[in-house]
Amino acid sequence: MQTDIDRIVKWSDDWQLKFNEDKCKFMFFKNKTINEIELSMNNLPIPQTKVEKDLGIYLTDDLKWTHQTTQAANKANAVLGQLKQAFKCWSLNTFKQLYVSFVRPHLEYAAAAWSPYTKRDSKILEQVQRREDWE
């Protein structure tokens, strides 16, 4: 793997495209423990990460979506709480419009990619939808 990184660095130097080494990280997608591997770019170590956010979706090294589901539910709950503070009194129709406009997009963002397929992940999202304190 280090030779591949060295080739990419050489290519980028040839084309005068510089990498920002401070933003470079690597992740192993695995379901078992892998011994620590040290990689470097321009003689600077590249840190290993277990969770990384890309285009608003959290990827984990075990390729499970629980972290993404939890983050989406937390964001939706936060928006729901802000709506509750901003609107002291609302009708069911008003709530539906606010929910569809401001809360649901956080629960559905890129759902085609990370669709919750475990019962645990589905329950996390359903808890937001079933909150009893919205009235």
Chimera marker file (.cmm) of the C-alpha trace (Angstrom):
<marker_set name="trace">
<marker id="1" x="0.000" y="0.000" z="0.000" r="1" g="1" b="0" radius="0.5"/>
<marker id="2" x="2.838" y="2.377" z="0.753" r="1" g="1" b="0" radius="0.5"/>
<marker id="3" x="4.171" y="1.966" z="-2.791" r="1" g="1" b="0" radius="0.5"/>
<marker id="4" x="0.761" y="2.955" z="-4.161" r="1" g="1" b="0" radius="0.5"/>
<marker id="5" x="0.751" y="6.083" z="-2.023" r="1" g="1" b="0" radius="0.5"/>
<marker id="6" x="4.269" y="6.908" z="-3.197" r="1" g="1" b="0" radius="0.5"/>
<marker id="7" x="3.141" y="6.532" z="-6.821" r="1" g="1" b="0" radius="0.5"/>
<marker id="8" x="0.190" y="8.849" z="-6.263" r="1" g="1" b="0" radius="0.5"/>
<marker id="9" x="2.446" y="11.427" z="-4.627" r="1" g="1" b="0" radius="0.5"/>
<marker id="10" x="4.885" y="11.215" z="-7.543" r="1" g="1" b="0" radius="0.5"/>
<marker id="11" x="2.034" y="11.593" z="-10.033" r="1" g="1" b="0" radius="0.5"/>
<marker id="12" x="0.687" y="14.614" z="-8.135" r="1" g="1" b="0" radius="0.5"/>
<marker id="13" x="4.143" y="16.189" z="-8.101" r="1" g="1" b="0" radius="0.5"/>
<marker id="14" x="4.532" y="15.591" z="-11.842" r="1" g="1" b="0" radius="0.5"/>
<marker id="15" x="1.200" y="17.314" z="-12.488" r="1" g="1" b="0" radius="0.5"/>
<marker id="16" x="1.856" y="19.995" z="-9.858" r="1" g="1" b="0" radius="0.5"/>
<marker id="17" x="-1.166" y="18.966" z="-7.803" r="1" g="1" b="0" radius="0.5"/>
<marker id="18" x="-0.226" y="18.996" z="-4.155" r="1" g="1" b="0" radius="0.5"/>
<marker id="19" x="-1.964" y="16.903" z="-1.520" r="1" g="1" b="0" radius="0.5"/>
<marker id="20" x="-2.823" y="18.489" z="1.795" r="1" g="1" b="0" radius="0.5"/>
<marker id="21" x="-1.204" y="15.911" z="4.053" r="1" g="1" b="0" radius="0.5"/>
<marker id="22" x="-3.042" y="17.295" z="7.084" r="1" g="1" b="0" radius="0.5"/>
<marker id="23" x="-6.370" y="16.221" z="5.568" r="1" g="1" b="0" radius="0.5"/>
<marker id="24" x="-5.277" y="12.744" z="4.508" r="1" g="1" b="0" radius="0.5"/>
<marker id="25" x="-6.430" y="9.732" z="6.519" r="1" g="1" b="0" radius="0.5"/>
<marker id="26" x="-6.861" y="6.056" z="5.858" r="1" g="1" b="0" radius="0.5"/>
<marker id="27" x="-9.377" y="3.467" z="6.977" r="1" g="1" b="0" radius="0.5"/>
<marker id="28" x="-9.464" y="-0.306" z="6.741" r="1" g="1" b="0" radius="0.5"/>
<marker id="29" x="-12.891" y="-1.753" z="6.064" r="1" g="1" b="0" radius="0.5"/>
<marker id="30" x="-12.892" y="-4.962" z="8.031" r="1" g="1" b="0" radius="0.5"/>
<marker id="31" x="-14.779" y="-7.239" z="10.347" r="1" g="1" b="0" radius="0.5"/>
<marker id="32" x="-11.734" y="-8.503" z="12.219" r="1" g="1" b="0" radius="0.5"/>
<marker id="33" x="-8.725" y="-6.947" z="13.876" r="1" g="1" b="0" radius="0.5"/>
<marker id="34" x="-5.851" y="-5.965" z="11.609" r="1" g="1" b="0" radius="0.5"/>
<marker id="35" x="-2.389" y="-5.280" z="12.966" r="1" g="1" b="0" radius="0.5"/>
<marker id="36" x="-1.399" y="-1.640" z="13.077" r="1" g="1" b="0" radius="0.5"/>
<marker id="37" x="0.001" y="-0.405" z="9.780" r="1" g="1" b="0" radius="0.5"/>
<marker id="38" x="1.894" y="2.825" z="9.421" r="1" g="1" b="0" radius="0.5"/>
<marker id="39" x="1.525" y="4.703" z="6.148" r="1" g="1" b="0" radius="0.5"/>
<marker id="40" x="3.125" y="7.978" z="5.201" r="1" g="1" b="0" radius="0.5"/>
<marker id="41" x="2.886" y="10.663" z="2.558" r="1" g="1" b="0" radius="0.5"/>
<marker id="42" x="5.898" y="12.869" z="1.894" r="1" g="1" b="0" radius="0.5"/>
<marker id="43" x="7.525" y="11.362" z="4.995" r="1" g="1" b="0" radius="0.5"/>
<marker id="44" x="4.596" y="12.465" z="7.189" r="1" g="1" b="0" radius="0.5"/>
<marker id="45" x="2.532" y="9.778" z="8.914" r="1" g="1" b="0" radius="0.5"/>
<marker id="46" x="-1.051" y="9.335" z="7.709" r="1" g="1" b="0" radius="0.5"/>
<marker id="47" x="-3.416" y="8.821" z="10.649" r="1" g="1" b="0" radius="0.5"/>
<marker id="48" x="-5.823" y="5.890" z="10.678" r="1" g="1" b="0" radius="0.5"/>
<marker id="49" x="-9.489" y="6.580" z="11.366" r="1" g="1" b="0" radius="0.5"/>
<marker id="50" x="-12.411" y="4.402" z="12.352" r="1" g="1" b="0" radius="0.5"/>
<marker id="51" x="-15.206" y="6.838" z="11.418" r="1" g="1" b="0" radius="0.5"/>
<marker id="52" x="-15.180" y="9.383" z="8.634" r="1" g="1" b="0" radius="0.5"/>
<marker id="53" x="-17.828" y="11.769" z="7.349" r="1" g="1" b="0" radius="0.5"/>
<marker id="54" x="-18.028" y="12.189" z="3.576" r="1" g="1" b="0" radius="0.5"/>
<marker id="55" x="-20.799" y="14.082" z="1.789" r="1" g="1" b="0" radius="0.5"/>
<marker id="56" x="-22.815" y="14.074" z="5.007" r="1" g="1" b="0" radius="0.5"/>
<marker id="57" x="-22.692" y="10.308" z="5.501" r="1" g="1" b="0" radius="0.5"/>
<marker id="58" x="-20.669" y="8.649" z="8.245" r="1" g="1" b="0" radius="0.5"/>
<marker id="59" x="-18.657" y="5.602" z="7.163" r="1" g="1" b="0" radius="0.5"/>
<marker id="60" x="-17.253" y="3.269" z="9.800" r="1" g="1" b="0" radius="0.5"/>
<marker id="61" x="-14.551" y="0.659" z="9.480" r="1" g="1" b="0" radius="0.5"/>
<marker id="62" x="-17.037" y="-2.162" z="10.169" r="1" g="1" b="0" radius="0.5"/>
<marker id="63" x="-19.429" y="-0.854" z="7.457" r="1" g="1" b="0" radius="0.5"/>
<marker id="64" x="-22.360" y="-0.748" z="9.860" r="1" g="1" b="0" radius="0.5"/>
<marker id="65" x="-24.725" y="2.200" z="9.733" r="1" g="1" b="0" radius="0.5"/>
<marker id="66" x="-25.523" y="2.603" z="13.432" r="1" g="1" b="0" radius="0.5"/>
<marker id="67" x="-23.311" y="5.694" z="13.744" r="1" g="1" b="0" radius="0.5"/>
<marker id="68" x="-25.009" y="7.316" z="10.723" r="1" g="1" b="0" radius="0.5"/>
<marker id="69" x="-28.462" y="6.433" z="12.044" r="1" g="1" b="0" radius="0.5"/>
<marker id="70" x="-27.679" y="7.836" z="15.485" r="1" g="1" b="0" radius="0.5"/>
<marker id="71" x="-26.271" y="11.067" z="14.041" r="1" g="1" b="0" radius="0.5"/>
<marker id="72" x="-29.312" y="11.512" z="11.778" r="1" g="1" b="0" radius="0.5"/>
<marker id="73" x="-31.694" y="10.927" z="14.701" r="1" g="1" b="0" radius="0.5"/>
<marker id="74" x="-29.758" y="13.343" z="16.941" r="1" g="1" b="0" radius="0.5"/>
<marker id="75" x="-29.858" y="16.069" z="14.289" r="1" g="1" b="0" radius="0.5"/>
<marker id="76" x="-33.582" y="15.511" z="13.661" r="1" g="1" b="0" radius="0.5"/>
<marker id="77" x="-34.295" y="15.620" z="17.410" r="1" g="1" b="0" radius="0.5"/>
<marker id="78" x="-32.317" y="18.857" z="17.719" r="1" g="1" b="0" radius="0.5"/>
<marker id="79" x="-34.299" y="20.463" z="14.890" r="1" g="1" b="0" radius="0.5"/>
<marker id="80" x="-37.536" y="19.218" z="16.413" r="1" g="1" b="0" radius="0.5"/>
<marker id="81" x="-36.557" y="20.792" z="19.725" r="1" g="1" b="0" radius="0.5"/>
<marker id="82" x="-35.778" y="24.094" z="17.996" r="1" g="1" b="0" radius="0.5"/>
<marker id="83" x="-39.172" y="24.026" z="16.297" r="1" g="1" b="0" radius="0.5"/>
<marker id="84" x="-40.842" y="23.351" z="19.625" r="1" g="1" b="0" radius="0.5"/>
<marker id="85" x="-39.129" y="26.418" z="21.120" r="1" g="1" b="0" radius="0.5"/>
<marker id="86" x="-39.934" y="28.629" z="18.132" r="1" g="1" b="0" radius="0.5"/>
<marker id="87" x="-43.588" y="27.624" z="17.840" r="1" g="1" b="0" radius="0.5"/>
<marker id="88" x="-45.318" y="27.510" z="21.206" r="1" g="1" b="0" radius="0.5"/>
<marker id="89" x="-48.717" y="26.609" z="19.777" r="1" g="1" b="0" radius="0.5"/>
<marker id="90" x="-49.327" y="24.732" z="16.556" r="1" g="1" b="0" radius="0.5"/>
<marker id="91" x="-52.061" y="22.771" z="14.882" r="1" g="1" b="0" radius="0.5"/>
<marker id="92" x="-51.625" y="19.254" z="13.574" r="1" g="1" b="0" radius="0.5"/>
<marker id="93" x="-51.501" y="20.610" z="10.022" r="1" g="1" b="0" radius="0.5"/>
<marker id="94" x="-48.798" y="23.144" z="10.930" r="1" g="1" b="0" radius="0.5"/>
<marker id="95" x="-46.784" y="20.457" z="12.694" r="1" g="1" b="0" radius="0.5"/>
<marker id="96" x="-46.967" y="18.173" z="9.661" r="1" g="1" b="0" radius="0.5"/>
<marker id="97" x="-45.701" y="20.929" z="7.387" r="1" g="1" b="0" radius="0.5"/>
<marker id="98" x="-42.863" y="21.841" z="9.740" r="1" g="1" b="0" radius="0.5"/>
<marker id="99" x="-41.927" y="18.194" z="10.277" r="1" g="1" b="0" radius="0.5"/>
<marker id="100" x="-41.853" y="17.398" z="6.565" r="1" g="1" b="0" radius="0.5"/>
<marker id="101" x="-39.878" y="20.569" z="5.797" r="1" g="1" b="0" radius="0.5"/>
<marker id="102" x="-37.323" y="20.607" z="8.607" r="1" g="1" b="0" radius="0.5"/>
<marker id="103" x="-37.112" y="17.264" z="10.436" r="1" g="1" b="0" radius="0.5"/>
<marker id="104" x="-37.703" y="14.510" z="7.904" r="1" g="1" b="0" radius="0.5"/>
<marker id="105" x="-34.893" y="15.615" z="5.538" r="1" g="1" b="0" radius="0.5"/>
<marker id="106" x="-32.364" y="14.793" z="8.292" r="1" g="1" b="0" radius="0.5"/>
<marker id="107" x="-33.833" y="11.315" z="8.651" r="1" g="1" b="0" radius="0.5"/>
<marker id="108" x="-33.958" y="10.656" z="4.918" r="1" g="1" b="0" radius="0.5"/>
<marker id="109" x="-30.744" y="12.281" z="3.672" r="1" g="1" b="0" radius="0.5"/>
<marker id="110" x="-28.967" y="9.769" z="1.392" r="1" g="1" b="0" radius="0.5"/>
<marker id="111" x="-31.096" y="6.972" z="2.833" r="1" g="1" b="0" radius="0.5"/>
<marker id="112" x="-30.654" y="5.019" z="-0.400" r="1" g="1" b="0" radius="0.5"/>
<marker id="113" x="-26.985" y="4.628" z="0.522" r="1" g="1" b="0" radius="0.5"/>
<marker id="114" x="-27.302" y="3.849" z="4.234" r="1" g="1" b="0" radius="0.5"/>
<marker id="115" x="-30.854" y="2.513" z="4.472" r="1" g="1" b="0" radius="0.5"/>
<marker id="116" x="-31.349" y="1.168" z="8.003" r="1" g="1" b="0" radius="0.5"/>
<marker id="117" x="-31.572" y="-2.581" z="7.615" r="1" g="1" b="0" radius="0.5"/>
<marker id="118" x="-31.261" y="-3.648" z="11.250" r="1" g="1" b="0" radius="0.5"/>
<marker id="119" x="-34.085" y="-3.459" z="13.766" r="1" g="1" b="0" radius="0.5"/>
<marker id="120" x="-31.875" y="-1.416" z="16.083" r="1" g="1" b="0" radius="0.5"/>
<marker id="121" x="-31.234" y="1.245" z="13.447" r="1" g="1" b="0" radius="0.5"/>
<marker id="122" x="-34.894" y="1.370" z="12.458" r="1" g="1" b="0" radius="0.5"/>
<marker id="123" x="-35.912" y="1.830" z="16.104" r="1" g="1" b="0" radius="0.5"/>
<marker id="124" x="-33.509" y="4.755" z="16.478" r="1" g="1" b="0" radius="0.5"/>
<marker id="125" x="-35.206" y="6.555" z="13.584" r="1" g="1" b="0" radius="0.5"/>
<marker id="126" x="-38.704" y="5.580" z="14.655" r="1" g="1" b="0" radius="0.5"/>
<marker id="127" x="-38.115" y="7.088" z="18.097" r="1" g="1" b="0" radius="0.5"/>
<marker id="128" x="-37.812" y="10.503" z="16.458" r="1" g="1" b="0" radius="0.5"/>
<marker id="129" x="-41.045" y="9.967" z="14.558" r="1" g="1" b="0" radius="0.5"/>
<marker id="130" x="-42.877" y="8.768" z="17.678" r="1" g="1" b="0" radius="0.5"/>
<marker id="131" x="-41.827" y="11.524" z="20.055" r="1" g="1" b="0" radius="0.5"/>
<marker id="132" x="-44.728" y="12.275" z="22.336" r="1" g="1" b="0" radius="0.5"/>
<marker id="133" x="-43.725" y="15.793" z="23.341" r="1" g="1" b="0" radius="0.5"/>
<marker id="134" x="-44.490" y="17.502" z="20.030" r="1" g="1" b="0" radius="0.5"/>
<marker id="135" x="-48.002" y="18.520" z="21.023" r="1" g="1" b="0" radius="0.5"/>
<link id1="1" id2="2" r="1" g="1" b="0" radius="0.2"/>
<link id1="2" id2="3" r="1" g="1" b="0" radius="0.2"/>
<link id1="3" id2="4" r="1" g="1" b="0" radius="0.2"/>
<link id1="4" id2="5" r="1" g="1" b="0" radius="0.2"/>
<link id1="5" id2="6" r="1" g="1" b="0" radius="0.2"/>
<link id1="6" id2="7" r="1" g="1" b="0" radius="0.2"/>
<link id1="7" id2="8" r="1" g="1" b="0" radius="0.2"/>
<link id1="8" id2="9" r="1" g="1" b="0" radius="0.2"/>
<link id1="9" id2="10" r="1" g="1" b="0" radius="0.2"/>
<link id1="10" id2="11" r="1" g="1" b="0" radius="0.2"/>
<link id1="11" id2="12" r="1" g="1" b="0" radius="0.2"/>
<link id1="12" id2="13" r="1" g="1" b="0" radius="0.2"/>
<link id1="13" id2="14" r="1" g="1" b="0" radius="0.2"/>
<link id1="14" id2="15" r="1" g="1" b="0" radius="0.2"/>
<link id1="15" id2="16" r="1" g="1" b="0" radius="0.2"/>
<link id1="16" id2="17" r="1" g="1" b="0" radius="0.2"/>
<link id1="17" id2="18" r="1" g="1" b="0" radius="0.2"/>
<link id1="18" id2="19" r="1" g="1" b="0" radius="0.2"/>
<link id1="19" id2="20" r="1" g="1" b="0" radius="0.2"/>
<link id1="20" id2="21" r="1" g="1" b="0" radius="0.2"/>
<link id1="21" id2="22" r="1" g="1" b="0" radius="0.2"/>
<link id1="22" id2="23" r="1" g="1" b="0" radius="0.2"/>
<link id1="23" id2="24" r="1" g="1" b="0" radius="0.2"/>
<link id1="24" id2="25" r="1" g="1" b="0" radius="0.2"/>
<link id1="25" id2="26" r="1" g="1" b="0" radius="0.2"/>
<link id1="26" id2="27" r="1" g="1" b="0" radius="0.2"/>
<link id1="27" id2="28" r="1" g="1" b="0" radius="0.2"/>
<link id1="28" id2="29" r="1" g="1" b="0" radius="0.2"/>
<link id1="29" id2="30" r="1" g="1" b="0" radius="0.2"/>
<link id1="30" id2="31" r="1" g="1" b="0" radius="0.2"/>
<link id1="31" id2="32" r="1" g="1" b="0" radius="0.2"/>
<link id1="32" id2="33" r="1" g="1" b="0" radius="0.2"/>
<link id1="33" id2="34" r="1" g="1" b="0" radius="0.2"/>
<link id1="34" id2="35" r="1" g="1" b="0" radius="0.2"/>
<link id1="35" id2="36" r="1" g="1" b="0" radius="0.2"/>
<link id1="36" id2="37" r="1" g="1" b="0" radius="0.2"/>
<link id1="37" id2="38" r="1" g="1" b="0" radius="0.2"/>
<link id1="38" id2="39" r="1" g="1" b="0" radius="0.2"/>
<link id1="39" id2="40" r="1" g="1" b="0" radius="0.2"/>
<link id1="40" id2="41" r="1" g="1" b="0" radius="0.2"/>
<link id1="41" id2="42" r="1" g="1" b="0" radius="0.2"/>
<link id1="42" id2="43" r="1" g="1" b="0" radius="0.2"/>
<link id1="43" id2="44" r="1" g="1" b="0" radius="0.2"/>
<link id1="44" id2="45" r="1" g="1" b="0" radius="0.2"/>
<link id1="45" id2="46" r="1" g="1" b="0" radius="0.2"/>
<link id1="46" id2="47" r="1" g="1" b="0" radius="0.2"/>
<link id1="47" id2="48" r="1" g="1" b="0" radius="0.2"/>
<link id1="48" id2="49" r="1" g="1" b="0" radius="0.2"/>
<link id1="49" id2="50" r="1" g="1" b="0" radius="0.2"/>
<link id1="50" id2="51" r="1" g="1" b="0" radius="0.2"/>
<link id1="51" id2="52" r="1" g="1" b="0" radius="0.2"/>
<link id1="52" id2="53" r="1" g="1" b="0" radius="0.2"/>
<link id1="53" id2="54" r="1" g="1" b="0" radius="0.2"/>
<link id1="54" id2="55" r="1" g="1" b="0" radius="0.2"/>
<link id1="55" id2="56" r="1" g="1" b="0" radius="0.2"/>
<link id1="56" id2="57" r="1" g="1" b="0" radius="0.2"/>
<link id1="57" id2="58" r="1" g="1" b="0" radius="0.2"/>
<link id1="58" id2="59" r="1" g="1" b="0" radius="0.2"/>
<link id1="59" id2="60" r="1" g="1" b="0" radius="0.2"/>
<link id1="60" id2="61" r="1" g="1" b="0" radius="0.2"/>
<link id1="61" id2="62" r="1" g="1" b="0" radius="0.2"/>
<link id1="62" id2="63" r="1" g="1" b="0" radius="0.2"/>
<link id1="63" id2="64" r="1" g="1" b="0" radius="0.2"/>
<link id1="64" id2="65" r="1" g="1" b="0" radius="0.2"/>
<link id1="65" id2="66" r="1" g="1" b="0" radius="0.2"/>
<link id1="66" id2="67" r="1" g="1" b="0" radius="0.2"/>
<link id1="67" id2="68" r="1" g="1" b="0" radius="0.2"/>
<link id1="68" id2="69" r="1" g="1" b="0" radius="0.2"/>
<link id1="69" id2="70" r="1" g="1" b="0" radius="0.2"/>
<link id1="70" id2="71" r="1" g="1" b="0" radius="0.2"/>
<link id1="71" id2="72" r="1" g="1" b="0" radius="0.2"/>
<link id1="72" id2="73" r="1" g="1" b="0" radius="0.2"/>
<link id1="73" id2="74" r="1" g="1" b="0" radius="0.2"/>
<link id1="74" id2="75" r="1" g="1" b="0" radius="0.2"/>
<link id1="75" id2="76" r="1" g="1" b="0" radius="0.2"/>
<link id1="76" id2="77" r="1" g="1" b="0" radius="0.2"/>
<link id1="77" id2="78" r="1" g="1" b="0" radius="0.2"/>
<link id1="78" id2="79" r="1" g="1" b="0" radius="0.2"/>
<link id1="79" id2="80" r="1" g="1" b="0" radius="0.2"/>
<link id1="80" id2="81" r="1" g="1" b="0" radius="0.2"/>
<link id1="81" id2="82" r="1" g="1" b="0" radius="0.2"/>
<link id1="82" id2="83" r="1" g="1" b="0" radius="0.2"/>
<link id1="83" id2="84" r="1" g="1" b="0" radius="0.2"/>
<link id1="84" id2="85" r="1" g="1" b="0" radius="0.2"/>
<link id1="85" id2="86" r="1" g="1" b="0" radius="0.2"/>
<link id1="86" id2="87" r="1" g="1" b="0" radius="0.2"/>
<link id1="87" id2="88" r="1" g="1" b="0" radius="0.2"/>
<link id1="88" id2="89" r="1" g="1" b="0" radius="0.2"/>
<link id1="89" id2="90" r="1" g="1" b="0" radius="0.2"/>
<link id1="90" id2="91" r="1" g="1" b="0" radius="0.2"/>
<link id1="91" id2="92" r="1" g="1" b="0" radius="0.2"/>
<link id1="92" id2="93" r="1" g="1" b="0" radius="0.2"/>
<link id1="93" id2="94" r="1" g="1" b="0" radius="0.2"/>
<link id1="94" id2="95" r="1" g="1" b="0" radius="0.2"/>
<link id1="95" id2="96" r="1" g="1" b="0" radius="0.2"/>
<link id1="96" id2="97" r="1" g="1" b="0" radius="0.2"/>
<link id1="97" id2="98" r="1" g="1" b="0" radius="0.2"/>
<link id1="98" id2="99" r="1" g="1" b="0" radius="0.2"/>
<link id1="99" id2="100" r="1" g="1" b="0" radius="0.2"/>
<link id1="100" id2="101" r="1" g="1" b="0" radius="0.2"/>
<link id1="101" id2="102" r="1" g="1" b="0" radius="0.2"/>
<link id1="102" id2="103" r="1" g="1" b="0" radius="0.2"/>
<link id1="103" id2="104" r="1" g="1" b="0" radius="0.2"/>
<link id1="104" id2="105" r="1" g="1" b="0" radius="0.2"/>
<link id1="105" id2="106" r="1" g="1" b="0" radius="0.2"/>
<link id1="106" id2="107" r="1" g="1" b="0" radius="0.2"/>
<link id1="107" id2="108" r="1" g="1" b="0" radius="0.2"/>
<link id1="108" id2="109" r="1" g="1" b="0" radius="0.2"/>
<link id1="109" id2="110" r="1" g="1" b="0" radius="0.2"/>
<link id1="110" id2="111" r="1" g="1" b="0" radius="0.2"/>
<link id1="111" id2="112" r="1" g="1" b="0" radius="0.2"/>
<link id1="112" id2="113" r="1" g="1" b="0" radius="0.2"/>
<link id1="113" id2="114" r="1" g="1" b="0" radius="0.2"/>
<link id1="114" id2="115" r="1" g="1" b="0" radius="0.2"/>
<link id1="115" id2="116" r="1" g="1" b="0" radius="0.2"/>
<link id1="116" id2="117" r="1" g="1" b="0" radius="0.2"/>
<link id1="117" id2="118" r="1" g="1" b="0" radius="0.2"/>
<link id1="118" id2="119" r="1" g="1" b="0" radius="0.2"/>
<link id1="119" id2="120" r="1" g="1" b="0" radius="0.2"/>
<link id1="120" id2="121" r="1" g="1" b="0" radius="0.2"/>
<link id1="121" id2="122" r="1" g="1" b="0" radius="0.2"/>
<link id1="122" id2="123" r="1" g="1" b="0" radius="0.2"/>
<link id1="123" id2="124" r="1" g="1" b="0" radius="0.2"/>
<link id1="124" id2="125" r="1" g="1" b="0" radius="0.2"/>
<link id1="125" id2="126" r="1" g="1" b="0" radius="0.2"/>
<link id1="126" id2="127" r="1" g="1" b="0" radius="0.2"/>
<link id1="127" id2="128" r="1" g="1" b="0" radius="0.2"/>
<link id1="128" id2="129" r="1" g="1" b="0" radius="0.2"/>
<link id1="129" id2="130" r="1" g="1" b="0" radius="0.2"/>
<link id1="130" id2="131" r="1" g="1" b="0" radius="0.2"/>
<link id1="131" id2="132" r="1" g="1" b="0" radius="0.2"/>
<link id1="132" id2="133" r="1" g="1" b="0" radius="0.2"/>
<link id1="133" id2="134" r="1" g="1" b="0" radius="0.2"/>
<link id1="134" id2="135" r="1" g="1" b="0" radius="0.2"/>
</marker_set>
